[in-house]
Structure formats: structure tokens, C-alpha cells
Amino acid sequence: MKNVLIVFGTRPEVIKLAPVIIELKKYPEKYNVIVCNTEQQKELSNQTLKYFNLSADINLDCMRNNQSLAEVQTRILSELDKIFDKFKIDATIVQGDTMTVLCGALISYYRKVPVFHVEAGLRSYDIYEPFPEEIMRQMTSRVAELNFAPTEKNKNALLKENISEDKIFVTGNTVIDALFCLSDEVLAKASSFFNDINVDDKLVLITAHRRENHGVRIDRILDAIEYLVKEYSDHTFVIPVHPNPNVHDKIYARLSKYSCVKLLAPLDYPYLVYLMKNAKLILTDSGGIQEEAPSFGCPTLVMRYETERQEGIDAGVSVLVGADYDKIIEFSEEILSKPKADTRLTVQNPYGNGKSAQVIEKIINNYFLASSL
């Protein structure tokens, strides 16, 4: 039996690793799965685990108020190092591009423990877009023994960086698996949560939180959203507001006065899925939503200037609009001016078919079998 450490700290990591955890736990004779939450997003990550009937074996409580990136990194590295003192770890699984991912990869490398990177090979090739995630994922690729690339484009990015082809596997994205892991009961509760909000054919979902959109960019985004709110007041604009004051305070100052705008606290994963499923249009700077929205046929405007998820742009399921006032309005009006039925996307989701975790488990099993020869 192999001791497999799975490290995460944020809600998106939980969502995308939950299917992998569930799949590995089906084989207790092969894997002892040790689930570690750095609690980079303490409440959101633990909350989301519960919806998959999972819990962490180890909680690190690594966040403090107003930490710098260097302070966060130092604390996570130090706490993770203690785990390797306590357990004999045979492999570490990380997902995506957060500080937790980089630290999990670095500590494993220092201990000469193989790293398996879920969602490997996403690239924008701009080290400040997204910041600091772009560098974190590139650095993780350098030490990963197995790179689980969601798409061929991601595989090709890794090959261009001289990552050995025998370390790269195209698996699809586990975020699609996660959509199918939610029970009917959980989704029914999500529906009842929005009883006081008009969830109909005129629902617009908006999320904005990324660090590179703080400052003047969020002002331009809010200028465009305020215009849309005034012009399409018969629509309902739902905005789960990130708690970061750089975002939170500006959104409330600008939009709280409009009756058609519903400002909510950050939503649990099933509630966000419910809104995506029912939205007429999504405006977002989130990475995960770019991948999930195509499963529901919802047009998506990506409020970023670069995206490491180019497949959705190429497939026509999303449009890159940045924080450009004119582009946000132009492409939004193209959707909002028409009935919802006329704007649905029929393109297959380019990010996966919901069986990625099964593929990943087989690759991991084969890796351990080969290494024991």
C-alpha cells in the first residue's frame, strides 16, 4: 500500500481534487490517502469538502491577516515539512496553481518524493497575468513526476518546455467530474436557497476577484456592469462578492443601490453550480467557471486579458474581454438583448467528459507498479 498525500488549500482545489480523492479511496488495498488542507481559504475549503462527503485528515491553519506572499509561502512550507517528518509519503498530489500547490511540490522535491500535478500545463506566458499563479504552475511543472494535462494544448505547452513526454498524460479536467459528484439532494437544497431571488431566463452571474483586477481595473469593470444594470433592469444580476476589501467595498459602493442586483456572500459550490446551470450570461475572471460553464451551454465573458484556458476561446464557448468597458458592454448586449433560448451554446465542453479521475487513478497505479519492478 502506498501513502499518497493530497494537498490543497482553496475551494477550487477541493472541487478539482475531490473526484481524485473519491476515486483513490475506492482502492484501500492500493492507497492510503492522506488528505491535507493548508486552509489557504479556511472556511471555503472545509465547507466545500462537506458537499463531497469528505474531510481533511490534517488541517494546517496557515493563514493570518494581511500576510505577504512570502509570509504565506514560509508558513505553508514549514507546516508541510512537519508532515513528511511524521509520515512516510510515497507520492504527493497537488492541483492547479496556488501557493499551496507550489509549496506542496517544493517540499516533496526537497524530500525526493514524486509529485503528481493535476491540471498541469495551463499557460498564459505572462508572468503577471495571472499573478502569481502563472509562475507557480510553471515551477511546479519542473519538479512533477506525473503531469495530468487536461487537454492536448496543455500537453503541447509542457512539451515545449522540455518536459519529458513520458511524464505527461492527457486526462481531461476533473472539474467536470466534480459536477457529477454532487447528489440530487445537495442540488435540491441549492435550489431552495435561492427562493427569494428571481432565478429565471434573465439571470446574469458575475464574479470578480483576481488580484490582477484590483485597482483601476475593477473600477472599469464596475463601470460596465453598472451600465448593464441600468439598461437591463428587467434582468437579475447575482454577484457573490469576494471578501477582499479591494473588491468587496467597491462592489457594494457602486451596486448595492440597484434592486435588480443581488449581492451575496461567497457561495458554497453547489449553489454556484446551480446559478451557472440557470444563468443566461456569465461574466467572470475565475478559472474554474471558464471550464464549468460550457457544460451548461452558458455564454461566458472572461474579464481577463490573458487566459491559460484558451480552449474555451478557441471553441467559441467564452470570449476574452479583459477589463475593457466597451468590450464588456458590446458582448453582454449581444446576449442580453436576445431570449435565453436563442443564446444557448451547443458546443461540447472542451475540458472533459467527467471521467478524468478514473484515468488519473489508472496512471498512478501503473506508475507505482512500474516503480516496484
Beta strands, then each sheet from edge to edge (+ up, - down):
strand 1: 2-8
strand 2: 31-37
strand 3: 58-59
strand 4: 91-95
strand 5: 115-118
strand 6: 144-149
strand 7: 168-170
strand 8: 203-207
strand 9: 236-240
strand 10: 261-264
strand 11: 281-284
strand 12: 300-302
strand 13: 318-320
sheet 1: 3+ 2+ 1+ 4+ 5+ 6+ 7+
sheet 2: 10+ 9+ 8+ 11+ 12+ 13+
end
